[in-house]
Amino acid sequence: MKKGDELILDVIELNSEGKGVSKTEEGFVIFTDKVLPGDKVKIQLRKKKSNYGEGRLIEVLEPSDYRIEPRCQYFGTCGGCKIQNYFYEKQLEFKTEAVRTAFKRIGGFENLEIPPALPSENIFYYRNKMEFSFSDDRWLMAEDIDKDTREEKEFALGLHVPRFHSKIIDIKECFLQSEVSNRVLNYTREFLKSRGVSIYTTETHSGFLRFLIIRECKNSADFMVSLITYDYNEPLITKYAEGLKNIAPEVTTFINAISSKKAQVAFGEEEKIVFGKGYIEEVLNKDSGLKYKFKISANSFFQTNTKQGERLYDIAAKAGNFEKTDKVLDLYCGTGSISIFISDEVAEVKGVELVEDSIKNAFQNKELNSISNVDFELGDIKDFLLSNDVRELHKYNKVILDPPRAGLHPKICEILSESDFEKIVYVSCNPVTQARDLQIICSQGKYKINSVQPVDMFPHTYHIENVVDLVRV
Ligand SMILES: C[S@@+](CC[C@H](N)C(=O)[O-])C[C@H]1O[C@@H](n2cnc3c(N)ncnc32)[C@H](O)[C@@H]1O
């Protein structure tokens, strides 16, 4: 078997990145995109390594019983919703299995009861934030290829094509945010394209348009549009803003953020508030009926699926089994949303976070909700844990962890494995690194897993959030 060969394979399962896994008769494993468990497919071997290969789908010969027609016209090209063609119930089963497999194979946790992933209430229009990129290197969809004009190729506003760094699909309709969001997206394209406005490229470090960020509240009426440009063009932006108000009166604030850095990250170094208050205010509802408000500015982190974020925090709070005497450390607290969400259940919370803007937002959120029992500290978690002596740390009896996908530094796991907290709640968006970290935390025999609950925050993607509650043995 060699690169370029065509093979007929049965797809057995999806791996943790949503790629189909098949085996040849000799047991050689091949990963293929855009296929589903139960499919019989014809593929071409694109890459061959010593222990696995990568295939490119040529044809689905016999479809899985759970294959459905994807709703989105860009499915298969856009990197956003890789498993939108899979029954939602099957997506959930796949995600639950991904957590079970990681905990067994990586964490070494046998006989652990892991319940099914909690479904998302909405499987479309669930995102509160979308980030679209401008590009002068448009990805041509099959129906565009005949229209071979320069103009068609040189202006795109939309989402990335995986593996093709600069290529952007010109998205006219995305089912992840809302109808208003699509209206803003299409107005932005038409307005700027018809005026021949230039697009920034890193190659020449010139051009005007960079990103369009749309953030919308699901529990309040606030709606933010942020256009990120290389520099400032007041007449153009004023005209754009007038049109924006007309086509989408739902927009409550519009920001023109300026970024002259070479790095292609949707982050403005300077913000010009063109209209509105320059931020949005979202409400999170607790199971108990309590509500908390959160100020979200253009650059702040906020859980992207608002409704499911509420459920996630309720699950984390339930796992904490909090009492009015508890003193809680919220490590990797971001803008303080978990700290604030649990503040009514405990005596005290201290949130720690590395990003200065997030800590500023956290203090603002504390004030917005008139809470006095929450405090925040700027810092790296490893330094925070190492610089406080054990007695100081054990003023707190419970800990919540919510690190980024890479998980915890081994030193942090080691410190936790030797600690004496009553409870550690570990919220993670990557069960693979979570299982790895938990194995170390539990290795001294001081902690054991009490409960696990996967939560689906991102339907149609392979991502899964997972809440684990550790208790001191
Ligand atoms: C998954 S987010 C969690 C945010 C928050 N718990 C929430 O639900 O909104 C992870 C956070 O960890 C922060 N972070 C990443 N590395 C860090 C480090 N070494 N020390 C402290 N915070 C860090 C990031 O800035 C980010 O805000």
The ligand as a Tripos MOL2 file, in Angstrom:
@<TRIPOS>MOLECULE
LIG
   27    29     1     0     0
SMALL
NO_CHARGES

@<TRIPOS>ATOM
      1 C1        -11.2340   28.3340   29.6680 C.3       1 LIG1
      2 S1        -10.9310   29.9730   30.1800 S.3       1 LIG1
      3 C2        -11.8990   29.9910   31.6360 C.3       1 LIG1
      4 C3        -12.5330   31.2870   31.9520 C.3       1 LIG1
      5 C4        -13.6230   31.3220   33.0110 C.3       1 LIG1
      6 N1        -13.5280   30.3030   34.0160 N.3       1 LIG1
      7 C5        -14.9940   31.3160   32.3600 C.2       1 LIG1
      8 O1        -15.7350   30.3350   32.4520 O.co2     1 LIG1
      9 O2        -15.3390   32.3420   31.7310 O.co2     1 LIG1
     10 C6         -9.2740   29.8290   30.7590 C.3       1 LIG1
     11 C7         -8.6740   31.0960   31.3360 C.3       1 LIG1
     12 O3         -7.3670   30.7920   31.8260 O.3       1 LIG1
     13 C8         -6.5290   31.9260   31.6360 C.3       1 LIG1
     14 N2         -5.1320   31.4520   31.7220 N.ar      1 LIG1
     15 C9         -4.4310   30.7840   30.7790 C.ar      1 LIG1
     16 N3         -3.2160   30.4470   31.2510 N.ar      1 LIG1
     17 C10        -3.1340   30.9220   32.5280 C.ar      1 LIG1
     18 C11        -2.1330   30.8730   33.5350 C.ar      1 LIG1
     19 N4         -0.9710   30.2730   33.3120 N.pl3     1 LIG1
     20 N5         -2.4000   31.4310   34.7280 N.ar      1 LIG1
     21 C12        -3.5920   32.0450   34.9450 C.ar      1 LIG1
     22 N6         -4.6000   32.1010   34.0320 N.ar      1 LIG1
     23 C13        -4.3630   31.5610   32.8350 C.ar      1 LIG1
     24 C14        -6.9760   32.4410   30.2850 C.3       1 LIG1
     25 O4         -6.6180   33.8010   30.1380 O.3       1 LIG1
     26 C15        -8.4930   32.2320   30.3430 C.3       1 LIG1
     27 O5         -9.1410   33.3620   30.8560 O.3       1 LIG1
@<TRIPOS>BOND
     1     1     2 1
     2     2     3 1
     3     2    10 1
     4     3     4 1
     5     4     5 1
     6     5     6 1
     7     5     7 1
     8     7     8 2
     9     7     9 1
    10    10    11 1
    11    11    12 1
    12    11    26 1
    13    12    13 1
    14    13    14 1
    15    13    24 1
    16    14    15 ar
    17    14    23 ar
    18    15    16 ar
    19    16    17 ar
    20    17    18 ar
    21    17    23 ar
    22    18    19 1
    23    18    20 ar
    24    20    21 ar
    25    21    22 ar
    26    22    23 ar
    27    24    25 1
    28    24    26 1
    29    26    27 1
@<TRIPOS>SUBSTRUCTURE
     1 LIG1         1 GROUP 0 **** ****
